[in-house]
């Protein structure tokens, strides 16, 4: 139990969220426990279930062939909403939930936008969050635009399970290849088709050749790639799986490393098959000798939540205000968190257990008050956790003989060496055990029990300053409830007052919430004076005071007024610890509320590996941009670090403006647990609702080339604006769980050693402007994406993209001594002018960058930017299957490069300009000498 002895001083909360954890496991080459959940807002349609079955069955066969006879879908659960009519074949879910689902079937984020996509914001090779299909897509109404659903499911599964990316890029649909031609971004280049501008108006359509933009040297935005309907190329599924001949992922042999695809950008030019075949799924399987059986489906219908509170009232609960704090949190849970329609019972235990309330359905305050009156008032006796759990099972069985999917919230403070005797029974029951361990003496068997049943578990010390126990109960909302029915936390704040007796602040209630708004104040010693003013400045009615449990609360009737509410608490004891919690629900069931979800990238870590904080700010499925999001990370001993999270597409943040705010965390102060809480705030006119398409949406097929003629699909629905301004403030808080760090050096006599390099630059971009090439990127920090310092940049250039990737240190280095790094996350600019270039022998310059900090720690090599040093030819080319579109014309070798012999550095104003003189007689690949020493010439 030594692991838990360090839980002292300030409140330490250990909440391992399971809502984003997939249940999928691989067993004998087959994926088991895949969950597909239908959103409660989807109208009932039996065809939807049948089409889902057909989609997965077809996908299983396609997946088996695509993975070289290794993987298939073995069993799948379809989660059906509670508001759909029941059926004898529907069973009650066990651990399956909407929030955990691998696939969500829900209405489109905006009407008419039925594009399938995968919510993916982690790094290459890491699992994504979920796949989003719309009902119309599943029902086959969008097959012309997106292709067969089974094939597309495999495309999205590759995103979700293996962390690969698309081999197209809607932002960069074309690129200049080393063959001096404009190519469509795709893999493999064996996929043929036409690049055309196709427009229809008034019933007539015109087809024109694409025109080259003189600035970008690429085709204009109205140019599209129309693939041939009949192909022979087998790759790639991550480009266009809807082509009949496509059965494989691009591999190392046929991967298109030149294309600016998201796969190349995010996975360092590795093919999708290289990433997939390096996954644990492939390391743990071998090809099968026979075809797999079809998937087995389970239909699970969500029903009313069944939950039993199992509360410890043993003698040790009388110390350190434990009984008071348990009752505060339990009352908060019953008054505000648990959803109407839920069945709730209560069991107390010490050395034995007793039923204090059979299961009653929450319909009004009457049922809640009955349960409130059943909370323990005296703590006496020993501890028998198994007695409490088995008694709770008996309570649940009176309503539902099958315990499957029922929940037990177990709050206990002590060890119980006999807990192991009921572990097997709990596992077999199908119940979910949520553990709240108050104090340092958590029993390991109960922790294991909670983990193995898919429950959440919390560890809390005996101090209350950070409001953690109430936050923990607040996180126990139903994972299957309609989002508009869930309690959302707007404020959670605690303060220990010594000399200053006042705790003053404001809370914002925006128009997406306001129903069942609830204010809760707690104290440790004496009731404070409480004042609360609504946005009009009117003092609200008095709070209900519960002096026995040391709490006061106020429920705002109807829908709370939108605006800024102001509160003032005056302590009547010195010192005193006060907390304020504010929650609310959606104001309108048809308008999704703004939500915040937070998590770390992993639960355990070893120094000096960094962690990543993620926070999603969404309204329904629409990202919220421009919010101020901060992470508060607290160690076991109460040391707190505050991080501003960013949605800038740099550092830890994978994609700009996707509503996911991220940052690296490296400020470890000690070994043990760290707790995460996130606050999000939106200011008037600064926050925007993103109307852009999802970044990882499925490729839309504009049409097909059939016998040389383009047959078009209807144009893709698009919005005229990328964002929509939100004209009001909002605020949210969310618990993001906890993580455990080990191997942190002792900092008693010396600070932590600097072992953290700057983060990899991932947004290096190069553009040409006349005879000048401009570079831009986001500045990294001294420690990944945090801080600034006396570091420098190393910029190297090459004529070969692969040579620069694999042999960066051997490439020519540009003098950057006059380039002073800016503050982390600032925009950097750099420019150079290439001169004396012969277009017959030179095709591209490839550029990459590293950052080196004051401790001489070097970042990873950046993404590789490129500029074409030629005017491309706008002819049909290989995109139309012609091996030589210009007979008689000699084309340079694809590996040809640039021999850069001299670099002259000059400064023009405040912009650094590098003039590069390039030899036209020798290719860089042929000239490299065997010593492979870095070449730097000034």
N, C-alpha and C positions, 0 to 999 in steps of 0.2 A: 504493500500500500504506500510505499515511499513516494510513488509518482504523484500522489494526491496531497502529500504533506505540505507542498509548497503553496497551497491555495490559501494565502493569508493576506492581511492588509485589506486593500480595496477589493470590491466585488470583482470576481473573475467569472465570466460567463463562457461556458463551452457548449455551443449549440451547433451540432453537426447537422446541417440542413440536408434532407434527403430529396427535396423537391426537384432538384436538377440532376439526380442520379438515376441513370437508366437501370432497369432491372435485367436487361439483356445479358445472357451468358452463353458461351459457346460450349456445346457438349457433343462430342462425336461428330464434328464437322457441321453441326446444325445449330442455328441461332434459336434459343429458347427464350420464352417470356418477353417477346416483343409486344409492346402495348401500342395500340392505335386507339385514340380517344376522339369521340365525336363531341364537339362543343355543344353545351346546352342551348345555345342560340340557334342551332341548325334545326330547321323544321323536320318533323318525323317523315322518314322515307325509307321503307324496307329495301328498295333497290340499292340504296347507299351501302348497306351491309353486304349485299351480294356482290356489288361491284368491288368493294374492298377485298373480299375473298378472292375474286378473279384477279385483281391487280397483284396481290401478294403471291398467288399461285404461279402466275406467269412470271413474276419477278424472280421467284425462287429458281426456276429453270434457267432463266437468263443469267442470274448470278452464278449458278453452278458452272456454266460454260465459261463465263467471263473470268472466273477465278481458277481456271484450269482444273475443274472438277474437285474443288476443295470445300466450298461453302454453300449452304442453302438455308432456307427458313424452315425450322422444324415445327414450332408451335407459336401461335399468335393469339393474343387476347384483344377483342374489340370492346371498348368501353362505351356503353350506351347511356345517354343522359337520363336522369331521373324523370324528366317531364315527358319521355316517350312512353307509350303504352307497354305494360308488362307482357311477358310471354313465358310459358312453361320452360322454354329452353334457355332463358336468361338466368344466370347465377349471380350471386352476390360477390363483388370483388373482394379479394384478400388484401394484398399490398398494392394492387394496381391503382393508379390515380391519374387524373387529368394532368396535374403538374409534372408528373414523372413520365408522361407518355413520350414515346419515341416519335410518334406521328400524331399530329393534331389535324383534325378535319374541322375547319372553321370558316366562317365567312371571310371574304377578302378584306384586307386592311382598308381598302377604298372600293366602292362599288365598281364592278366591271373589271377589276384587276385580279384575274384568276391565276396569275403566275405562281407555280409551285416554287418553293425555295426552302433552304435550310438555314436556320438561325445559327450562324457560325462566326465566332469572334475570337477563337483561340488560335494557337500557332499551328504550323504545318505538322501533320501527324497526330494531332490531338483531337479527341472526340468533340463534336459540336453539340448543340443544345437539343434541337428537335427539328422535324420536317413539318412544313405547313402545306397542306392540300386544301383546296376549296371544294365544296360539294359539287359544283359544276364540273370541275376537273375530274373528280372521282367518277362521276356519272357519265363520263365520256363526251361531254359537250364541247371540250376544247382539244380533241384529239388532232384535228387538222393543224392547230397552232403549236402543239407541244409534242405530238406523237403519242404512241401507245403508252398507257399509264404504267404498265409493268416494267417496261424498259426505263422509263423516267424514274421510277422508284429506285432502281438500282443506281442510277446516276446520283440521286439524292442520298441514298444509303452510303455511298462512297464518301460524300461530304461528312455525313453524320458519324460514321463508325471509324473511318480511317483518316479523317482530317485532310483530304486532298481538296483541290480547288478546280474551278472551271478552266477549260483550255480555250476559252474565248474571253473577250474583254469588251464589254459594251462601250466603255470609255475610249478604248483604242481598238476599233474593229479591224484596222489595217495597219501594216507596217512596211517599211522599206527593207527588203531582203538583201543579202549580200550578192544576189544575182542581178542587182540594180532594178528590181521590179517591185511593184506594190503587190503585196500578198494579203489575203484575208487572214486574220488571226485565227489559227486553228491547229489541230493536231489530229492526224498527221497531215502533211502537205499533200498526201495522196488523195485527199478528198477534193473532188473537182466540182466546178460550177462556174457561174458567171458573176462578175461584178457589174451591176447595172443600177441606173436610176430609173425607178418604175413608179409612175404617178398616174392616178386615175381621177378623173373629174367629169361630172355630168354624164356618166355612163360610158365614157371613152377613156382608154388608157394609152400611155406612151411609154416606150422603152428607149433609153438613151445611154450612151457610154458615160462612164464616170469621169468627172473632170478633176484635175489635180489642183489643190490649193497651193498657191505660190508660197505661202508662209510655212505651212506644215510639210509641204512636199508629199502630201498624202491625198487620197480621195476626199471629197467633201462629205459633209454629214448626211446628205441625202443618198449617198451611195450604199448599196446593200449587197451582201454576198448571197446569191441564190444557188444552193447546191443542186447538183444533178440528182434526179430521183433514182436513177439506176447507177450504182457504184460497185466497185470491186474491193475497195479498201476496207479493212476490218477494224481500224482504230480511228477515233477513240470514243469510248463511252462518255468521257468527260467533255467532249466537244459536241457531238450530235448523235446520241444513241438512237434517235428516231430513224436514221438511215438504215435500211434493211440489212446491208452488208456488215454493219458495225457490230462486232461481237466481242471486242477486246478493249483493254486500256492501252494507251500509248506506253511503250517500254523504252529502254535505253537505246535500242536500235532505230526506232522510227520516231522518237520524240522530237518535236520541233522546238529547239532551244532558242531560235531567233525571235519567235513570236512574243509579244508583250502580254502573254496570257497571265491570268491570276495564278495559275499553277507555277509558272516560271518565277513570277515575282515573289510569291510566298514560300516556295519550296526550293529556292536556290537552283533553279533550272533542272531539278530532278524530274523525271517522268512520273506520272501518277502510279504506274506499276511498281516503280522502285520504292515509292513511299508505302504502297499497299503491301508489297511482299516483305517489307521490313517490319510490319505490324505484329503484335502478339498473336493475332488470329492465324497468321501464316506460320509463325514459328511453332505453333502448337498443333498444327494439322498436317496431314499428308493427303495426296490425291486419293479419291475414292475409286474403287474398282467398278461399282455399279451406280446407276442413277439413283438419286435420293427419292424418298417418298414425298407425296404432296404435303403441304403444311396442314397442321391440325388447328382448328379455330375454336376458341372459347368465347361465348357471348356473355358479357358481364354488364348488368344494369346497375347503375348507381342508385342507392336507396338512402333512406334517412341515416344520418350519422348516429352511431351508437357508441357511447363513451362513458366510462366509469372513472371517477376520481378516487384514487387509493392513497390516503393521506396518513402519514406517520404521526402518531401522537405519543410516542415513547418518551421516557423521562428526559432524554437528552435534548428533546425539542424545546424544553423550557429555558435553555441557555441562549444567550446572545440574541434575544428578540426573535428567535427562529419561528416560534408559533405565530407571532404577530405578522411577520413577513410572509409566511405561508398563507395566512388568512387574507392578507392584503392582495396577494397575487391571485389566489383562488377566487376571491370576490370579483376582482377585475375580470377574470376569465369568464365567470358566470354572468356578470352584468353586461359585458360588452363583446367578448371575443366569440363565444360559442353562438352558432347560427340558430335562428328560429327553425323549428322543425326537428332539431336534434333531440335524441333521447339521452338523458344524463342521469347517472346514479352516483352514489357516494358510499365508500367503505372507509372506516377508520381501522388502524391496527396498531398494536403494541406487541406484546407477546402472543396475543390472539387477535382475531379480526371480528368486526361487527358491522352489520349493514345499517347505515344511517339514513339511506334513501334508496328505495327501489328505483328502477329506471322510470323517469317521467319525461314527457315530451314538452320541450320548451315552446310555448305558444304566446306567453305574455309575461309580464312582471310577476304574476302570481306564482308561476312555477319557479322562477328565479329566486324569489324571496323564500320559498320553501326550502330550497337547497342552501341558501345563505344561512338559514337558521340551523342547518345541520353541521356546520363547520365546528371543529373541536375547540374547546375552551380551556381544557386542562391537559397537561402532558405528564403522563405517568407510565411506568412499566418498561418491559424489555422490547426487543425488536424481532418480529417474524414477518419478513417480506413475503415469503411464500403463502402465509396465511392470508395476507391482504390480497394477493393476486388470485389465489384459488377461490376466495370468497367473491371477488369481483366476477369471476367466470360464472359462478352460480347465479349472480344477479343478472348477468347478460343472458344466460340460457333461459330464464323465465320469459323473456321477450322473444328471443331468437335462439332456437336450439343449436344452430350453426354459428359458432363464434367468429367465423371467417370475416375479416375486415373490421371487426370491432376494435375500439381503441381503449387502452388503459393508460391513464396519466398517473404515474407513480411518483410521489414526492416523499423522499426519505433522507435522513441525515446520518445514518449509522451503518456500521458493518453488521453483517449477518452471515455467519459461516455456514448456515443451513440452506442458503438460497439455491445452491446447486441441485438440491433434491427436486426442484420443480422446473428446472431449465428445459428438460426434454418435453414435458407436458406443455409448456408455454410455446415452444417451437411448433409442436404438432397442432396446437389449437387454431392457428391462423390469425390470432389476435396480434395487434400492433402495440408494442410497449414503448411509451414515451417516458424517459427517466429524467426527473429533476432531482439532482443530488445536492442537498444543502449542507455545506461544510466539507471538510477534507476526507471524510471516511467513507467514500463510495465503495460498495462491494463490487468486485470485478465481475462476478457472475451476472449481476444485474446489467452491467455495462454491455457484456457480451449478449445478453438476452435482448437488449434494446437494439443493438446492431443487427442481430440476425433476424429480427422480426421487422426490420425496416423502420424503426421508430426514431424519433429525435431524442437526444439526451443532452442534459445541461448540468454543469457543475458550477456551484455558486458558493462563495465564502460567506462569512458572517457580517460583512459590511454592506451598506445599501446605497452608497453615494452615487453609483452609476445607473441605478434603476434597472439593473440587469434581470432580476427575478421576474419583475413585471413584464419586461421585454420578452423574456422566455415564454411566459404564458401567452403573451400576445401573439407569438409566432405559431401557436398551436391552432391556427385556423384550419378548417377542413380543406384538404387538397382537392376535393371534388366539388366544392361549392362554386356557384356562379360568381365570377369576379365582382359583379356589382353588389353581391350580398356580403362580401367579406369586410371585416373591420380593418381599416387602414390607419396606420400610426402617423399622425401629423407632427407630434412633438413627443420627445422623451428626454427629460433633463433632470439632473440631480445636482445638488450643491450643498456642501458643508459650510455653514455660516459660523464665523467666529466673532470678529469685531463688528462686521456689517450684518445687520439683522434682516436686510431686505433681499428678496429674490424677485426681480422684475424682468419681464420679457413680453414678447408678443407671439401670437400664433396666427398663421394665415389659413383661412378657409376659402378655397377656390370653388368655382361653380360646378366642378365635376364631383364634389363631395358635399356633405352637409347633413345628410340623413343620419339619425341616431348619433349625433355628436356628443362626446362624453369627455368631461374634464375630471381628472383624478389627481388629488393631492395626498401625499403621505408624509409622515413625520416620525421621529424617533422618541421625542420626549414630551412635548406639550403641543396642543393644537395651535397652529399659527392663525393670524388674521388673514382672511382671503378676500381679495377684491378682483372682480372680473368685469371688464367693460366690453360691450359689443362694438362693431365698427362705427355705430352712430354716437358712441361715447356714453351710452346708457349703462348704468350699473345693473348687472344681472341679479336674479333672485339668489337667495342664500343657498349654499351647498348643504347637502345632507352629510352630517357628521357622524362617524362611527368611532367614538373615542376608544372603545375596547380594542378595535383593530388598528387604531391610529391612522385613520384615513378619512377623507371627505371627498364627495363626488357630486357632480351635477350633470344631468342629462338635458340637453336642449330639445324642447318639443318640436316636432315637425322637422323642417329643414332649416339649419342654422344660416344666419345671414352671411352672405359672401363678403369677405374683406378681412381686415386685420383686427383681431381680438387682443386685448391687452390685459395682462394679469399682474397682480402685485401680492406677494406673500411676505408677511412679517413674522419672523421667528419670535417665540416667547421664551426660548431657552438659549443658553450660550455655553458650549457650542450646540448646534442643531443641524440635522441633515433633513433637507426638504427635497421632494421630487414632484415634478409635474408631468403628467402623461395626458395626451389629447388624441383621441381616435374618432373616426367618422366612417360612414359608408357612402356609397355612390348616391348622388342626389336623384339620378334618373336611371332606371334599369336599361334604357336604350342608349345611354351615353356612357361609354367606359371611362372609369376614373383614371387619373394619372397615378402610376404605380412606380415603386422603386424596389428592385431586387438586387442583393449584393452577395458576393461570394469571393473566396480566395481561389487561386488556380489549383491548389492541392491542400490536403488536410495535414500532412506531415512534411517536414523539410529538415535538411541538415545544413548548417553554416559551412561554406559561404554562399550557397545557392540562393538566388533571389526568389522572392514570391511576387505574384501579381494580384492586385486588387481589381475586381470587376464590379461595376454597378450599372444595371440597365434602368433607364428612365423611359417609360413608354406610356402611351395612352392607347389601350387596346394593343394592336400590333404596330402602331405608328411610333417611330422614335421621336423623343423630345430632345431638341438641340438647344445649345446655348445656356443650359442650366449650370448653376454653381454647385458642384458636387464635391464633398469632402469625406474622407475616410478617417475615422478615429480608431486607432489601434492601441490597445492597452495590454501591457504585460501582466504577468502574475503579481508583481510587486506594485502595480499601479502606475508605472511609467507610461506616459501617453505620447504617441506620435500622431500628428495631424498631416494628412496628405491631401493636396488638391488633385482630384482625378480629372483626366482630360479625354476628350473625344476628338483628337487631332490627327489620328492616323500615324503617329510616330511613337517611338519608344515601345512601351508595353501595349499601346493601343493599335490593334490590327487594322481597323478601317475608320476613316474619318467620317464623321456625321452619320453614324449608325445608331446613335442613342446608347452606346455602350461606353462608359467612362472608365478609364484604366490608368494604372500607374504601377511601377515597380516599388516594392517595399524591401529595404535592406537594413533598416535601422534597428537591428536586433540588440536588445539590452541584456538578455539573459536567456537561459534555457527554460523550457516549459511552454505553457499555453499563452496564446495571445488572442484577445477578443476583438472582433471587428464590428463596428457600427458605422452606418453611412447616413449622411444628411444631404438632401437635395433641395435646392431653393431656386425658384424662377422669379426673375424680376420683370416688371411690366415692360413690354416692347422689346425685351432682349431675348426672350425664349420663343422658339419657333417649333411648330409641329411639322415634321418632315413629311412631305408628300411624294418623295422620290420612291422609285421602285426598290425592293430589297436588293442588297448588293450581291447576293448569291442566288438570284432567281434563275429559273430554267431558261434555256435559250428558246427564243420565239422563232418559229420557222416562218420567214416572210413569204415563202413560196418555193416551188420546185421548178427545176428545168426538166421538162418532159419532151423528148424528141426535139431538142433545141429551142423549145418555146417555154417561156416563163408562165407558170400558172400560180397566181398570187393568192395568198390568204388575206382575210380582212386585216387592216392595219392594227397594230397593237394599241390598246387603249393607253393613253398617256395623259398626264395632267399638264396644264400650261405653266404651273409654278412648281418649283422644287420645295418650297416651304410655305407655311402659313403662320403668321404671327399670332401668338397667344397674348391677348390684351389684359392679362391679370397675373398676379403673383400666385405662387403655390409653394408649399413646403411639405416634405415627407422625411421620415426617418425609417430605417430598416436595420434589423440585426443581420449580419452577414456570416454568422458562424464563428468558428475558431480554428486555429491551426497550432500545431505543436512543433517547436524548433529545438533541435539538439546540436551538440558540438559547438556551441557559442563559447569563445574563450572568456575567461574570467577578466572582467574589466575593473576590478577593485583598484589595481595599481597602475593600469595602463589602458588607454583607449583601444577599441577594436582595431586590428590591423586593416589597412586599406587593401582589400582584395577584390573590390568591385570596379570593373572597367566601365567606360562609357557604353551606353546601349548602342546596338547596331542601328545605323541610319538606314531606314527602309523606304524613304520617299525621295531619294535623289532623282532629280529630273533635269533633262538637258533639252534645250530648244535652240534653234538657229534663228538668227536675226541678221540678215545681210551676210556679212563675212564674220560675224561674231557668234559664238556659242555661249549661251547663258546656263549656268547651273544654279539650282535652288535645292535646299534641303532644310530639315528641321534640326536645330542644334540639340545634340544629346547632353546629358548632364555629366558631372564628374563621376557619379555613381549611377550607372545606367541612365535613367531619364530624370534624375533628381540632382539639383545643385549645379554650380558652375565652378570653374577652377582654372588653373594655369595649364590647360591642355592644348594640344595642337592637332591639326588635320594633316593627313597624308592622302594626297590625291594621285592616283596613277592612271595611266591611259594605255590602251593597246588597240591593235587592229583586229583582235580575235576575242570574242566574248568568252569562250571557254578557257582560253589561255589566261585571261584576266581573272576569271573565277578561280582556276586551279593553281595559278602561279602568280598571285598578286604581288608578292615581294620581288619578283623578277621584272615586273613591268616598269616602264619609265615613270619616274616620279617628278611631279611638277613642284616648283618652289612655292611654298605657301607661308613663308616666314612672316609676311606682312598681313596675313589673314588672322585676325584676333577672334577667337570663338566667343559667341554671344551667350547670354543666359540660356539655360536649358529650356527647350521648347520654343525658342525664338526662330525666326526664319533667317537662314544664311543665304548669301548670294555670292557667286563667283563667275567670272567670265574669261574666255580666251578666244583668240583669233587664229585659226589655222591658215597658213599661207602656202603658196607655191604647190598647190595640189593638182595633180593630173587626174581627171575623172576616169580615165581609162584604167588606172591601176589602183585607185583608192575607192573604197566603198563606205566604210564607217569608222568613226572613232568611238570606242567604248570607254566609259569612265566609271571608276569606283572610288570609294573614299573610306578611310578609317579615321578614328579619333583616338588620341593617346592622352591619358590624364597625367597629373603631376607625379604619380607614382610609377609612371611608365607602363601602365596597364593599357592594353590595346583592345579596342572594340573589334567585333567581327567585321569582316568586309561588308560594305553596304550592298544594297541592290545595285545592279549595273545599268547605268543610263547609256543611251546611244544617240548619235546624230548621223544622218546619212550625208555623205559628201558628194552627192551627185543629184542630178535631176532625173527622177525615175521615169520609166517609159510606161505610158498608159495604154498597153496593149492587152489582149486577152490573156496571154501567158499561161502558165501551168494551172491557174485556177480553172481553166476550161479544158484541161486535159491535153494540151498541146506540148509535146516534149521540147520543141524548138519554135517559139512563136515568131522569131525573126531569123529565117534561114540566111546563112552567110555571115551572120554577126557572131563574133567570138565573145564569149562571156567569161569573166574571170572566175577562177576557182573560188568556191564558197568560203574557203578558209583563207583567202588572200587578205592581207592586212596592210598596215601602214608602218613604214620604217621611219620613226621619228628621231631625227638626229640632233636637233637643237631646240632648246626651250629658252625663249627670251622673255623675261618678266618685266612688265611695265605697269604703271598705275595710272589710270585715267580718272581724275576726280577721286571719288570715294570708292570706285569700283575697281577691283583688281582685275587686270587683263593680262592674259598670257598669250604671247604670239608663238606659234609653233611652226617651224619650218620642216616640211616633210619631204623626204626623198621619194622619188617615184620609180626607182629602179629595182629595189629589192623588197620582197615581202617579209614581214616581220617573222613569220613562222619559219622561213628558210634561213634567216639570218641569226636566230638565237644560238648563242654559243653554248658549249657543253658545261662551262663553269656555272651558268645560271645565276650569276651575281646580279643584284639589283643595279639598274642603270639610271643614273641621275646626271643630267647635263644642264648647266645654267649658262 
